[in-house]
């Protein structure tokens, strides 16, 4: 996160960053079955939560100062409102809407653009 903060503040990055914010319980559950996550820094709920909180604070602070460069994205929002969130992501990235993405969301989620 330090590299990101420095690069954004110095305007070294000519791009945008979407920072996914995940539910800690899901993350720890997923990690628990991974052989690469056997040390405390990776598997301890307290350590992981502290790390994520520091990262989230940094992202929110950067987003205040550079809203055109940093977009926090909550997993829950993407899950519950996939069409709206994808619209926001494409808008943030300056990309036009994509019929292929629209179709993917229609066939891979349990919602429609109208919310029904």
MOPAC internal coordinates of N, CA, C and O (Angstrom, degrees):
PM7 1SCF
backbone

  N    0.0000 0     0.00 0     0.00 0    0    0    0
  C    1.4433 1     0.00 0     0.00 0    1    0    0
  C    1.5322 1   110.36 1     0.00 0    2    1    0
  O    1.2310 1   120.43 1   148.86 1    3    2    1
  N    1.3192 1   116.79 1   -31.14 1    3    2    1
  C    1.4640 1   120.46 1   179.74 1    5    3    2
  C    1.5227 1   110.93 1   -60.97 1    6    5    3
  O    1.2310 1   120.17 1   138.27 1    7    6    5
  N    1.3174 1   117.27 1   -41.73 1    7    6    5
  C    1.4634 1   121.27 1   179.35 1    9    7    6
  C    1.5222 1   110.21 1   -62.96 1   10    9    7
  O    1.2310 1   120.58 1   137.43 1   11   10    9
  N    1.3234 1   116.49 1   -42.57 1   11   10    9
  C    1.4673 1   120.83 1   179.24 1   13   11   10
  C    1.5243 1   109.67 1   -62.20 1   14   13   11
  O    1.2310 1   120.11 1   131.34 1   15   14   13
  N    1.3410 1   117.40 1   -48.66 1   15   14   13
  C    1.4660 1   121.09 1  -179.40 1   17   15   14
  C    1.5216 1   110.82 1   -57.71 1   18   17   15
  O    1.2310 1   120.55 1   133.02 1   19   18   17
  N    1.3217 1   116.55 1   -46.98 1   19   18   17
  C    1.4651 1   120.44 1  -178.67 1   21   19   18
  C    1.5233 1   110.91 1   -63.26 1   22   21   19
  O    1.2310 1   120.45 1   134.41 1   23   22   21
  N    1.3157 1   116.74 1   -45.59 1   23   22   21
  C    1.4675 1   121.01 1  -178.10 1   25   23   22
  C    1.5224 1   112.11 1   -64.04 1   26   25   23
  O    1.2310 1   120.45 1   136.96 1   27   26   25
  N    1.3196 1   116.74 1   -43.04 1   27   26   25
  C    1.4625 1   120.31 1  -179.28 1   29   27   26
  C    1.5235 1   109.92 1   -67.45 1   30   29   27
  O    1.2310 1   120.31 1   135.89 1   31   30   29
  N    1.3195 1   117.00 1   -44.11 1   31   30   29
  C    1.4674 1   120.58 1  -178.98 1   33   31   30
  C    1.5242 1   111.63 1   -64.22 1   34   33   31
  O    1.2310 1   120.25 1   144.97 1   35   34   33
  N    1.3329 1   117.12 1   -35.03 1   35   34   33
  C    1.4615 1   120.56 1   179.58 1   37   35   34
  C    1.5197 1   111.97 1   -88.66 1   38   37   35
  O    1.2310 1   120.96 1  -178.09 1   39   38   37
  N    1.3299 1   115.77 1     1.91 1   39   38   37
  C    1.4629 1   122.53 1  -179.64 1   41   39   38
  C    1.5318 1   111.62 1    58.59 1   42   41   39
  O    1.2310 1   121.13 1  -147.00 1   43   42   41
  N    1.3530 1   115.45 1    33.00 1   43   42   41
  C    1.4671 1   120.80 1   178.35 1   45   43   42
  C    1.5175 1   112.21 1   -78.13 1   46   45   43
  O    1.2310 1   120.52 1   159.45 1   47   46   45
  N    1.3202 1   116.62 1   -20.55 1   47   46   45
  C    1.4582 1   120.50 1  -176.69 1   49   47   46
  C    1.5194 1   109.45 1  -100.44 1   50   49   47
  O    1.2310 1   121.30 1   -58.52 1   51   50   49
  N    1.3203 1   115.12 1   121.48 1   51   50   49
  C    1.4574 1   119.86 1   176.26 1   53   51   50
  C    1.5230 1   107.96 1  -100.76 1   54   53   51
  O    1.2310 1   121.45 1  -123.75 1   55   54   53
  N    1.3129 1   114.82 1    56.25 1   55   54   53
  C    1.4572 1   120.61 1  -179.87 1   57   55   54
  C    1.5238 1   108.57 1  -156.19 1   58   57   55
  O    1.2310 1   121.46 1     1.55 1   59   58   57
  N    1.3152 1   114.81 1  -178.45 1   59   58   57
  C    1.4495 1   121.00 1  -179.60 1   61   59   58
  C    1.5165 1   109.08 1  -119.60 1   62   61   59
  O    1.2310 1   120.68 1   -22.64 1   63   62   61
  N    1.3336 1   116.31 1   157.36 1   63   62   61
  C    1.4577 1   121.38 1  -178.95 1   65   63   62
  C    1.5184 1   109.41 1  -127.36 1   66   65   63
  O    1.2310 1   121.04 1   -50.74 1   67   66   65
  N    1.3213 1   115.61 1   129.26 1   67   66   65
  C    1.4576 1   121.57 1   173.23 1   69   67   66
  C    1.5242 1   105.80 1  -104.91 1   70   69   67
  O    1.2310 1   120.76 1   -58.52 1   71   70   69
  N    1.3149 1   116.14 1   121.48 1   71   70   69
  C    1.4575 1   121.76 1  -177.06 1   73   71   70
  C    1.5211 1   109.31 1  -103.60 1   74   73   71
  O    1.2310 1   120.20 1   -72.66 1   75   74   73
  N    1.3491 1   117.22 1   107.34 1   75   74   73
  C    1.4736 1   118.87 1   179.89 1   77   75   74
  C    1.5217 1   111.03 1   -75.05 1   78   77   75
  O    1.2310 1   120.93 1   -47.99 1   79   78   77
  N    1.3117 1   115.83 1   132.01 1   79   78   77
  C    1.4626 1   122.19 1   177.44 1   81   79   78
  C    1.5150 1   106.53 1  -109.89 1   82   81   79
  O    1.2310 1   120.73 1   -64.63 1   83   82   81
  N    1.3173 1   116.20 1   115.37 1   83   82   81
  C    1.4570 1   121.51 1  -174.37 1   85   83   82
  C    1.5227 1   110.92 1  -104.17 1   86   85   83
  O    1.2310 1   120.91 1   -15.63 1   87   86   85
  N    1.3007 1   115.87 1   164.37 1   87   86   85
  C    1.4583 1   121.71 1   174.98 1   89   87   86
  C    1.5204 1   107.47 1   -79.07 1   90   89   87
  O    1.2310 1   120.58 1   -55.26 1   91   90   89
  N    1.3154 1   116.50 1   124.74 1   91   90   89
  C    1.4611 1   121.60 1  -173.54 1   93   91   90
  C    1.5256 1   112.71 1   -59.29 1   94   93   91
  O    1.2310 1   119.81 1   142.76 1   95   94   93
  N    1.3270 1   117.97 1   -37.24 1   95   94   93
  C    1.4637 1   120.01 1  -179.49 1   97   95   94
  C    1.5203 1   111.16 1   -62.20 1   98   97   95
  O    1.2310 1   120.82 1   136.82 1   99   98   97
  N    1.3353 1   116.04 1   -43.18 1   99   98   97
  C    1.4741 1   119.64 1   178.92 1  101   99   98
  C    1.5246 1   110.63 1   -64.31 1  102  101   99
  O    1.2310 1   121.23 1   138.33 1  103  102  101
  N    1.3218 1   115.25 1   -41.67 1  103  102  101
  C    1.4564 1   119.22 1  -178.72 1  105  103  102
  C    1.5305 1   110.51 1   -62.26 1  106  105  103
  O    1.2310 1   120.12 1   132.81 1  107  106  105
  N    1.3225 1   117.37 1   -47.19 1  107  106  105
  C    1.4654 1   120.70 1  -179.21 1  109  107  106
  C    1.5219 1   111.32 1   -65.70 1  110  109  107
  O    1.2310 1   120.05 1   140.42 1  111  110  109
  N    1.3122 1   117.51 1   -39.58 1  111  110  109
  C    1.4628 1   120.77 1   178.02 1  113  111  110
  C    1.5295 1   110.46 1   -62.36 1  114  113  111
  O    1.2310 1   120.77 1   135.03 1  115  114  113
  N    1.3094 1   116.13 1   -44.97 1  115  114  113
  C    1.4591 1   120.68 1   178.45 1  117  115  114
  C    1.5290 1   110.92 1   -62.36 1  118  117  115
  O    1.2310 1   120.68 1   135.18 1  119  118  117
  N    1.3113 1   116.30 1   -44.82 1  119  118  117
  C    1.4688 1   120.37 1  -179.25 1  121  119  118
  C    1.5165 1   112.63 1   -66.03 1  122  121  119
  O    1.2310 1   119.77 1   150.95 1  123  122  121
  N    1.3264 1   118.05 1   -29.05 1  123  122  121
  C    1.4657 1   121.19 1  -174.54 1  125  123  122
  C    1.5291 1   112.76 1   -61.54 1  126  125  123
  O    1.2310 1   120.05 1   156.62 1  127  126  125
  N    1.3127 1   117.50 1   -23.38 1  127  126  125
  C    1.4641 1   120.30 1  -179.96 1  129  127  126
  C    1.5277 1   113.04 1   -97.45 1  130  129  127
  O    1.2310 1   120.19 1  -175.49 1  131  130  129
  N    1.3262 1   117.24 1     4.51 1  131  130  129
  C    1.4649 1   121.02 1  -177.48 1  133  131  130
  C    1.5308 1   111.03 1   -99.31 1  134  133  131
  O    1.2310 1   120.71 1   -50.44 1  135  134  133
  N    1.3105 1   116.24 1   129.56 1  135  134  133
  C    1.4667 1   120.08 1  -178.40 1  137  135  134
  C    1.5314 1   112.14 1   -65.60 1  138  137  135
  O    1.2310 1   120.15 1   154.07 1  139  138  137
  N    1.3301 1   117.32 1   -25.93 1  139  138  137
  C    1.4620 1   120.05 1  -178.71 1  141  139  138
  C    1.5271 1   112.16 1   -77.63 1  142  141  139
  O    1.2310 1   120.10 1   175.25 1  143  142  141
  N    1.3247 1   117.41 1    -4.75 1  143  142  141
  C    1.4588 1   120.78 1  -176.21 1  145  143  142
  C    1.5234 1   111.36 1  -116.72 1  146  145  143
  O    1.2310 1   120.64 1  -123.38 1  147  146  145
  N    1.3116 1   116.39 1    56.62 1  147  146  145
  C    1.4587 1   119.79 1  -178.86 1  149  147  146
  C    1.5234 1   113.07 1  -104.79 1  150  149  147
  O    1.2310 1   119.78 1   170.91 1  151  150  149
  N    1.3313 1   118.03 1    -9.09 1  151  150  149
  C    1.4604 1   118.87 1   179.68 1  153  151  150
  C    1.5235 1   110.43 1   -88.10 1  154  153  151
  O    1.2310 1   120.46 1   -18.33 1  155  154  153
  N    1.3176 1   116.73 1   161.67 1  155  154  153
  C    1.4677 1   121.51 1  -176.57 1  157  155  154
  C    1.5175 1   112.95 1   -62.62 1  158  157  155
  O    1.2310 1   120.12 1   144.20 1  159  158  157
  N    1.3113 1   117.38 1   -35.80 1  159  158  157
  C    1.4645 1   119.87 1  -178.27 1  161  159  158
  C    1.5299 1   111.17 1   -61.89 1  162  161  159
  O    1.2310 1   120.70 1   153.49 1  163  162  161
  N    1.2934 1   116.27 1   -26.51 1  163  162  161
  C    1.4693 1   121.25 1  -178.78 1  165  163  162
  C    1.5233 1   112.83 1   -96.51 1  166  165  163
  O    1.2310 1   119.90 1   149.98 1  167  166  165
  N    1.3191 1   117.79 1   -30.02 1  167  166  165
  C    1.4648 1   120.01 1  -171.10 1  169  167  166
  C    1.5289 1   115.36 1  -110.38 1  170  169  167
  O    1.2310 1   119.72 1   165.85 1  171  170  169
  N    1.3092 1   118.13 1   -14.15 1  171  170  169
  C    1.4622 1   120.74 1  -179.23 1  173  171  170
  C    1.5328 1   110.69 1   -74.81 1  174  173  171
  O    1.2310 1   119.78 1   -59.42 1  175  174  173
  N    1.3375 1   118.03 1   120.58 1  175  174  173
  C    1.4704 1   119.58 1   179.70 1  177  175  174
  C    1.5274 1   112.83 1   -55.08 1  178  177  175
  O    1.2310 1   119.90 1   139.15 1  179  178  177
  N    1.3262 1   117.80 1   -40.85 1  179  178  177
  C    1.4594 1   120.22 1  -179.03 1  181  179  178
  C    1.5254 1   111.27 1   -64.97 1  182  181  179
  O    1.2310 1   120.48 1   132.46 1  183  182  181
  N    1.3060 1   116.68 1   -47.54 1  183  182  181
  C    1.4708 1   120.00 1  -178.92 1  185  183  182
  C    1.5275 1   110.48 1   -64.36 1  186  185  183
  O    1.2310 1   120.34 1   134.03 1  187  186  185
  N    1.3233 1   116.96 1   -45.97 1  187  186  185
  C    1.4642 1   120.46 1  -179.52 1  189  187  186
  C    1.5275 1   110.48 1   -62.97 1  190  189  187
  O    1.2310 1   120.44 1   136.82 1  191  190  189
  N    1.3301 1   116.77 1   -43.18 1  191  190  189
  C    1.4786 1   120.25 1   178.78 1  193  191  190
  C    1.5283 1   111.08 1   -62.90 1  194  193  191
  O    1.2310 1   120.71 1   135.88 1  195  194  193
  N    1.3195 1   116.25 1   -44.12 1  195  194  193
  C    1.4694 1   119.60 1   178.92 1  197  195  194
  C    1.5264 1   111.03 1   -60.96 1  198  197  195
  O    1.2310 1   120.59 1   135.44 1  199  198  197
  N    1.3191 1   116.47 1   -44.56 1  199  198  197
  C    1.4737 1   120.64 1   178.33 1  201  199  198
  C    1.5261 1   111.04 1   -61.03 1  202  201  199
  O    1.2310 1   120.88 1   132.56 1  203  202  201
  N    1.3299 1   115.92 1   -47.44 1  203  202  201
  C    1.4614 1   120.01 1  -179.08 1  205  203  202
  C    1.5253 1   111.85 1   -64.55 1  206  205  203
  O    1.2310 1   120.43 1   140.61 1  207  206  205
  N    1.3260 1   116.79 1   -39.39 1  207  206  205
  C    1.4652 1   119.83 1   177.68 1  209  207  206
  C    1.5221 1   111.84 1   -62.75 1  210  209  207
  O    1.2310 1   120.45 1   137.93 1  211  210  209
  N    1.3368 1   116.74 1   -42.07 1  211  210  209
  C    1.4716 1   119.99 1   177.14 1  213  211  210
  C    1.5360 1   110.43 1   -62.78 1  214  213  211
  O    1.2310 1   120.86 1   135.46 1  215  214  213
  N    1.3251 1   115.95 1   -44.54 1  215  214  213
  C    1.4661 1   119.41 1   178.60 1  217  215  214
  C    1.5231 1   111.09 1   -62.07 1  218  217  215
  O    1.2310 1   120.48 1   135.76 1  219  218  217
  N    1.3290 1   116.69 1   -44.24 1  219  218  217
  C    1.4567 1   120.64 1  -179.04 1  221  219  218
  C    1.5302 1   111.24 1   -64.02 1  222  221  219
  O    1.2310 1   120.11 1   138.17 1  223  222  221
  N    1.3216 1   117.40 1   -41.83 1  223  222  221
  C    1.4678 1   120.64 1   176.49 1  225  223  222
  C    1.5286 1   110.21 1   -59.42 1  226  225  223
  O    1.2310 1   120.75 1   136.35 1  227  226  225
  N    1.3196 1   116.17 1   -43.65 1  227  226  225
  C    1.4669 1   120.35 1   178.85 1  229  227  226
  C    1.5200 1   111.37 1   -62.56 1  230  229  227
  O    1.2310 1   120.96 1   135.10 1  231  230  229
  N    1.3313 1   115.77 1   -44.90 1  231  230  229
  C    1.4629 1   120.27 1  -179.26 1  233  231  230
  C    1.5253 1   110.87 1   -63.26 1  234  233  231
  O    1.2310 1   120.36 1   135.43 1  235  234  233
  N    1.3259 1   116.91 1   -44.57 1  235  234  233
  C    1.4692 1   120.08 1  -179.45 1  237  235  234
  C    1.5300 1   110.85 1   -64.72 1  238  237  235
  O    1.2310 1   120.39 1   141.59 1  239  238  237
  N    1.3149 1   116.87 1   -38.41 1  239  238  237
  C    1.4635 1   121.10 1   177.10 1  241  239  238
  C    1.5309 1   110.72 1   -65.61 1  242  241  239
  O    1.2310 1   120.58 1   134.99 1  243  242  241
  N    1.3206 1   116.50 1   -45.01 1  243  242  241
  C    1.4691 1   120.20 1   177.57 1  245  243  242
  C    1.5219 1   110.78 1   -63.89 1  246  245  243
  O    1.2310 1   120.44 1   141.40 1  247  246  245
  N    1.3386 1   116.77 1   -38.60 1  247  246  245
  C    1.4580 1   120.49 1   179.40 1  249  247  246
  C    1.5280 1   111.61 1   -62.28 1  250  249  247
  O    1.2310 1   120.24 1   144.27 1  251  250  249
  N    1.3331 1   117.15 1   -35.73 1  251  250  249
  C    1.4715 1   120.54 1   177.03 1  253  251  250
  C    1.5251 1   111.25 1   -62.36 1  254  253  251
  O    1.2310 1   121.01 1   138.85 1  255  254  253
  N    1.3251 1   115.66 1   -41.15 1  255  254  253
  C    1.4630 1   120.71 1  -176.25 1  257  255  254
  C    1.5262 1   113.81 1   -87.88 1  258  257  255
  O    1.2310 1   120.73 1   153.27 1  259  258  257
  N    1.3212 1   116.20 1   -26.73 1  259  258  257
  C    1.4673 1   121.06 1  -176.95 1  261  259  258
  C    1.5318 1   110.42 1  -135.38 1  262  261  259
  O    1.2310 1   119.97 1  -115.87 1  263  262  261
  N    1.3314 1   117.66 1    64.13 1  263  262  261
  C    1.4650 1   119.67 1  -176.10 1  265  263  262
  C    1.5309 1   113.53 1   -64.31 1  266  265  263
  O    1.2310 1   120.14 1   160.60 1  267  266  265
  N    1.3228 1   117.34 1   -19.40 1  267  266  265
  C    1.4624 1   120.12 1   178.44 1  269  267  266
  C    1.5275 1   112.31 1   -86.30 1  270  269  267
  O    1.2310 1   120.21 1   175.12 1  271  270  269
  N    1.3412 1   117.20 1    -4.88 1  271  270  269
  C    1.4674 1   121.17 1  -178.49 1  273  271  270
  C    1.5253 1   113.29 1  -113.11 1  274  273  271
  O    1.2310 1   120.17 1   151.82 1  275  274  273
  N    1.3312 1   117.28 1   -28.18 1  275  274  273
  C    1.4646 1   121.79 1  -173.27 1  277  275  274
  C    1.5222 1   110.10 1  -123.74 1  278  277  275
  O    1.2310 1   120.64 1   -50.20 1  279  278  277
  N    1.3355 1   116.38 1   129.80 1  279  278  277
  C    1.4574 1   121.02 1   177.41 1  281  279  278
  C    1.5296 1   109.06 1  -129.53 1  282  281  279
  O    1.2310 1   119.94 1   -72.01 1  283  282  281
  N    1.3360 1   117.71 1   107.99 1  283  282  281
  C    1.4622 1   118.45 1   172.21 1  285  283  282
  C    1.5313 1   108.92 1   -70.53 1  286  285  283
  O    1.2310 1   120.21 1   -39.71 1  287  286  285
  N    1.3035 1   117.20 1   140.29 1  287  286  285
  C    1.4669 1   121.10 1  -178.03 1  289  287  286
  C    1.5200 1   108.78 1  -135.16 1  290  289  287
  O    1.2310 1   120.75 1   -68.39 1  291  290  289
  N    1.3262 1   116.17 1   111.61 1  291  290  289
  C    1.4592 1   120.50 1   178.62 1  293  291  290
  C    1.5262 1   110.31 1   -79.90 1  294  293  291
  O    1.2310 1   121.34 1   -47.10 1  295  294  293
  N    1.3178 1   115.05 1   132.90 1  295  294  293
  C    1.4532 1   121.28 1   178.42 1  297  295  294
  C    1.5303 1   110.99 1   -55.70 1  298  297  295
  O    1.2310 1   120.88 1   138.08 1  299  298  297
  N    1.3521 1   115.93 1   -41.92 1  299  298  297
  C    1.4629 1   120.25 1  -178.47 1  301  299  298
  C    1.5240 1   111.19 1   -60.30 1  302  301  299
  O    1.2310 1   120.27 1   138.93 1  303  302  301
  N    1.3262 1   117.10 1   -41.07 1  303  302  301
  C    1.4627 1   120.67 1   179.82 1  305  303  302
  C    1.5277 1   110.91 1   -63.82 1  306  305  303
  O    1.2310 1   120.96 1   136.97 1  307  306  305
  N    1.3146 1   115.76 1   -43.03 1  307  306  305
  C    1.4584 1   120.11 1   179.28 1  309  307  306
  C    1.5272 1   110.96 1   -64.91 1  310  309  307
  O    1.2310 1   120.65 1   142.50 1  311  310  309
  N    1.3270 1   116.36 1   -37.50 1  311  310  309
  C    1.4642 1   120.67 1   179.29 1  313  311  310
  C    1.5199 1   112.36 1   -69.47 1  314  313  311
  O    1.2310 1   120.96 1   137.23 1  315  314  313
  N    1.3307 1   115.76 1   -42.77 1  315  314  313
  C    1.4624 1   119.72 1  -174.83 1  317  315  314
  C    1.5207 1   113.88 1   -82.41 1  318  317  315
  O    1.2310 1   120.26 1   148.16 1  319  318  317
  N    1.3156 1   117.10 1   -31.84 1  319  318  317
  C    1.4713 1   122.60 1  -177.45 1  321  319  318
  C    1.5322 1   110.64 1  -131.25 1  322  321  319
  O    1.2310 1   120.09 1  -117.60 1  323  322  321
  N    1.3369 1   117.44 1    62.40 1  323  322  321
  C    1.4593 1   118.93 1  -173.66 1  325  323  322
  C    1.5319 1   114.25 1   -60.29 1  326  325  323
  O    1.2310 1   119.56 1   140.58 1  327  326  325
  N    1.3135 1   118.44 1   -39.42 1  327  326  325
  C    1.4626 1   120.39 1  -178.24 1  329  327  326
  C    1.5293 1   110.72 1   -66.75 1  330  329  327
  O    1.2310 1   120.89 1   132.82 1  331  330  329
  N    1.3185 1   115.90 1   -47.18 1  331  330  329
  C    1.4644 1   120.47 1  -179.72 1  333  331  330
  C    1.5261 1   111.26 1   -63.32 1  334  333  331
  O    1.2310 1   120.42 1   137.25 1  335  334  333
  N    1.3284 1   116.79 1   -42.75 1  335  334  333
  C    1.4624 1   119.74 1  -178.05 1  337  335  334
  C    1.5318 1   111.43 1   -69.37 1  338  337  335
  O    1.2310 1   120.26 1   140.92 1  339  338  337
  N    1.3196 1   117.11 1   -39.08 1  339  338  337
  C    1.4673 1   119.14 1   177.25 1  341  339  338
  C    1.5299 1   110.05 1   -64.67 1  342  341  339
  O    1.2310 1   120.20 1   141.48 1  343  342  341
  N    1.3349 1   117.22 1   -38.52 1  343  342  341
  C    1.4694 1   119.73 1   174.31 1  345  343  342
  C    1.5271 1   110.65 1   -57.91 1  346  345  343
  O    1.2310 1   120.72 1   135.62 1  347  346  345
  N    1.3382 1   116.23 1   -44.38 1  347  346  345
  C    1.4671 1   120.13 1   179.95 1  349  347  346
  C    1.5227 1   111.55 1   -65.23 1  350  349  347
  O    1.2310 1   120.40 1   139.64 1  351  350  349
  N    1.3265 1   116.84 1   -40.36 1  351  350  349
  C    1.4721 1   120.71 1   178.98 1  353  351  350
  C    1.5279 1   110.46 1   -63.06 1  354  353  351
  O    1.2310 1   120.47 1   131.78 1  355  354  353
  N    1.3314 1   116.72 1   -48.22 1  355  354  353
  C    1.4653 1   119.89 1   179.83 1  357  355  354
  C    1.5271 1   111.04 1   -62.07 1  358  357  355
  O    1.2310 1   120.49 1   139.03 1  359  358  357
  N    1.3228 1   116.68 1   -40.97 1  359  358  357
  C    1.4641 1   120.84 1   177.83 1  361  359  358
  C    1.5247 1   110.61 1   -63.05 1  362  361  359
  O    1.2310 1   120.33 1   134.23 1  363  362  361
  N    1.3198 1   116.97 1   -45.77 1  363  362  361
  C    1.4662 1   122.28 1   178.83 1  365  363  362
  C    1.5299 1   110.91 1   -58.18 1  366  365  363
  O    1.2310 1   120.51 1   139.52 1  367  366  365
  N    1.3207 1   116.63 1   -40.48 1  367  366  365
  C    1.4631 1   121.65 1  -178.43 1  369  367  366
  C    1.5304 1   112.95 1   -83.87 1  370  369  367
  O    1.2310 1   120.79 1   175.20 1  371  370  369
  N    1.3349 1   116.09 1    -4.80 1  371  370  369
  C    1.4571 1   119.78 1   179.63 1  373  371  370
  C    1.5186 1   112.88 1    71.78 1  374  373  371
  O    1.2310 1   120.73 1  -148.81 1  375  374  373
  N    1.3255 1   116.21 1    31.19 1  375  374  373
  C    1.4591 1   121.15 1  -178.42 1  377  375  374
  C    1.5236 1   110.19 1  -106.55 1  378  377  375
  O    1.2310 1   120.46 1   -31.66 1  379  378  377
  N    1.3315 1   116.72 1   148.34 1  379  378  377
  C    1.4718 1   118.87 1   176.09 1  381  379  378
  C    1.5250 1   110.29 1   -74.42 1  382  381  379
  O    1.2310 1   120.95 1   -22.85 1  383  382  381
  N    1.3096 1   115.79 1   157.15 1  383  382  381
  C    1.4682 1   120.70 1   176.13 1  385  383  382
  C    1.5272 1   109.12 1   -58.97 1  386  385  383
  O    1.2310 1   120.75 1   -30.51 1  387  386  385
  N    1.3109 1   116.18 1   149.49 1  387  386  385
  C    1.4534 1   120.77 1  -177.29 1  389  387  386
  C    1.5290 1   110.52 1  -121.75 1  390  389  387
  O    1.2310 1   120.31 1   -58.82 1  391  390  389
  N    1.3358 1   117.02 1   121.18 1  391  390  389
  C    1.4657 1   119.70 1   176.27 1  393  391  390
  C    1.5376 1   112.33 1   -60.02 1  394  393  391
  O    1.2310 1   120.16 1   149.10 1  395  394  393
  N    1.3337 1   117.29 1   -30.90 1  395  394  393
  C    1.4653 1   120.18 1   178.55 1  397  395  394
  C    1.5243 1   111.30 1   -66.87 1  398  397  395
  O    1.2310 1   120.47 1   139.04 1  399  398  397
  N    1.3179 1   116.71 1   -40.96 1  399  398  397
  C    1.4685 1   120.28 1   177.76 1  401  399  398
  C    1.5240 1   109.71 1   -67.72 1  402  401  399
  O    1.2310 1   120.74 1   138.60 1  403  402  401
  N    1.3199 1   116.20 1   -41.40 1  403  402  401
  C    1.4709 1   121.16 1   177.79 1  405  403  402
  C    1.5347 1   109.57 1   -57.07 1  406  405  403
  O    1.2310 1   120.69 1   133.09 1  407  406  405
  N    1.3007 1   116.29 1   -46.91 1  407  406  405
  C    1.4724 1   121.42 1  -179.39 1  409  407  406
  C    1.5270 1   110.35 1   -65.14 1  410  409  407
  O    1.2310 1   120.48 1   138.68 1  411  410  409
  N    1.3258 1   116.68 1   -41.32 1  411  410  409
  C    1.4657 1   120.57 1   178.05 1  413  411  410
  C    1.5242 1   110.30 1   -58.96 1  414  413  411
  O    1.2310 1   120.22 1   133.13 1  415  414  413
  N    1.3154 1   117.19 1   -46.87 1  415  414  413
  C    1.4629 1   120.44 1   179.61 1  417  415  414
  C    1.5264 1   111.29 1   -62.87 1  418  417  415
  O    1.2310 1   120.54 1   141.31 1  419  418  417
  N    1.3121 1   116.57 1   -38.69 1  419  418  417
  C    1.4692 1   120.51 1   178.99 1  421  419  418
  C    1.5346 1   111.72 1   -63.87 1  422  421  419
  O    1.2310 1   120.57 1   144.68 1  423  422  421
  N    1.3222 1   116.52 1   -35.32 1  423  422  421
  C    1.4613 1   119.78 1  -175.13 1  425  423  422
  C    1.5328 1   113.64 1   -96.11 1  426  425  423
  O    1.2310 1   119.96 1   166.60 1  427  426  425
  N    1.3248 1   117.67 1   -13.40 1  427  426  425
  C    1.4631 1   120.15 1  -176.20 1  429  427  426
  C    1.5281 1   114.57 1  -118.37 1  430  429  427
  O    1.2310 1   120.08 1  -175.98 1  431  430  429
  N    1.3137 1   117.46 1     4.02 1  431  430  429
  C    1.4645 1   120.40 1   174.99 1  433  431  430
  C    1.5219 1   107.91 1  -127.18 1  434  433  431
  O    1.2310 1   121.22 1   -11.38 1  435  434  433
  N    1.2916 1   115.28 1   168.62 1  435  434  433
  C    1.4545 1   119.77 1  -178.89 1  437  435  434
  C    1.5299 1   110.46 1  -102.18 1  438  437  435
  O    1.2310 1   120.43 1  -143.34 1  439  438  437
  N    1.3050 1   116.78 1    36.66 1  439  438  437
  C    1.4552 1   121.99 1   179.46 1  441  439  438
  C    1.5294 1   109.14 1  -143.70 1  442  441  439
  O    1.2310 1   121.09 1   -11.68 1  443  442  441
  N    1.3065 1   115.52 1   168.32 1  443  442  441
  C    1.4592 1   121.12 1   175.89 1  445  443  442
  C    1.5159 1   108.07 1  -127.11 1  446  445  443
  O    1.2310 1   120.57 1    -8.89 1  447  446  445
  N    1.3077 1   116.51 1   171.11 1  447  446  445
  C    1.4590 1   119.89 1   179.90 1  449  447  446
  C    1.5327 1   110.87 1   -57.15 1  450  449  447
  O    1.2310 1   120.03 1   144.45 1  451  450  449
  N    1.3068 1   117.55 1   -35.55 1  451  450  449
  C    1.4659 1   120.33 1  -179.77 1  453  451  450
  C    1.5219 1   112.19 1   -77.45 1  454  453  451
  O    1.2310 1   120.23 1   174.11 1  455  454  453
  N    1.3539 1   117.16 1    -5.89 1  455  454  453
  C    1.4500 1   120.53 1   178.99 1  457  455  454
  C    1.5171 1   115.03 1    86.44 1  458  457  455
  O    1.2310 1   120.71 1  -176.86 1  459  458  457
  N    1.3079 1   116.26 1     3.14 1  459  458  457
  C    1.4720 1   120.08 1  -178.03 1  461  459  458
  C    1.5125 1   110.23 1   -95.10 1  462  461  459
  O    1.2310 1   120.10 1   180.00 1  463  462  461

